[in-house]
Amino acid sequence: MIKKEVFIGFLVGVIANAIGFIIAIVIFGNGEDMTTAFKQSLAQGLFSKLVSMGAILNLVVFFLFLKQKRDYRARGVILATITVTIVTFILNYR
């Protein structure tokens, strides 16, 4: 049961981060399509900044789970945030 709750929190965290990333690309993009904006962010070194802005949505989800007393789901969101951070680090510095 605990693993299921953590996994649900992980999925919600990854989805929230992806939605936040898309919102950041729409707001700070040059009015181009998503693929071009994504490639430009990688080329210009702005990818990690956009992912960080997308992680702000994880903060909202995390505190929402804590308010609802869903501590294991909140742990899953933290796990998702750590995973996205590691993947972003690897993509930036390889």
Buried (B, 14 or more C-beta within 10 A) or exposed (E): EEEEBBBBBBBBBBBBBBEBBBBBBEEEBEEEEEEEBBEBBBEEEBBBBBBBBBBEBBEEBBEBBEEEEBBBBBBBBBBBBEBBBEEBEEEEEE
